[in-house]
Each structure stands twice: as C-alpha cells, then as structure tokens.
Amino acid sequence: MEPARADFYDGRMAPLLRVRRATVADEHTLFALVRLFPTATAPSRETFAGALRQKLRDADGFVAVAELGGRLVGYVAGDAHETFYAGGKVAWVDEILVAEDARRQGIGRALMAEFETWAENGRCRLIGLATRAAATFYEELGFEDSSGYFKRYLRPEDRTKSSF
C-alpha cells in the first residue's frame, strides 16, 4: 500500500505543496530542518539518522514532510502507543516545524491533517501534543487544552538553559 499523500495546487494545476511520508532519502534535508527546532538538546547527525531510521521502520512511528515548490519546508513526527486513560491507542505529536519563511501558507495544517489521517487509520482514539506555542493554531484544528506538561532530564548534562 502506498503511503498517504496530499498535494495542493495553484490555479495552473502545478503542485505547490506536497505532503508525504518521509523516506531515508530525506535524511540530509530533514536534518537541516530538525536543527531549526527550538530545543535545548539538538541531536547530532548520527543520533538523528538512527532515530529517523528507527521511526521509519516502526509501524507505530510517523514522519511526514512538506515540500513547497520542491523544497522541504516542514515536517511532523510522532508515534502511537496504547494507553489506559484513553481506552486504546493515542497518537502523540512529538515535533512539528515549518521553516519560518514558509509559515502562514497552510503547511502546518496540511502536516497535521496527514498526521490525523495516519492516526485514524491506526485506530487511535485521540491525538495529543504538548506545547505552549501556537495555542490558537491547535484550537482552530479542534484541539482542546487539557493539562500541563512537565519534563525532567534524566542526565543533568542533557539540560541546558531553555525557555521550554
């Protein structure tokens, strides 16, 4: 079965935005986007490459990318896992990023729509994510503010100053 894909067209029927499942061939360009993610613990190329390959092999892992005019401009990554509280599987968005110069063009919405389709096809009961940013964006997509998010680094050396 071919992975789900969403294409959006301009008036001339030329594809402007293409959202598709990521492949190993996206590794180099995707890593450049991942490095833009606002985090205190940016991955090394090796760590990223290993995590990408693992997520691509995992039936409960998900990575989709957005291409605008043939250029990779965004991605969403997450996974699904069984839970007690939801009475079944929950799909969790770990990361979503759209390059700053490509924002406000519907790319984030298209990435989230691709994630939602994957979650529905995987019989997930709900989608969850943790963020303090872009609350309006998620509310417009039908998400509800549910609870806070706390984190604790297990190795002190992994913690650096961060606003997250």
Disulfide bonds with the S-S distance in Angstrom:
none
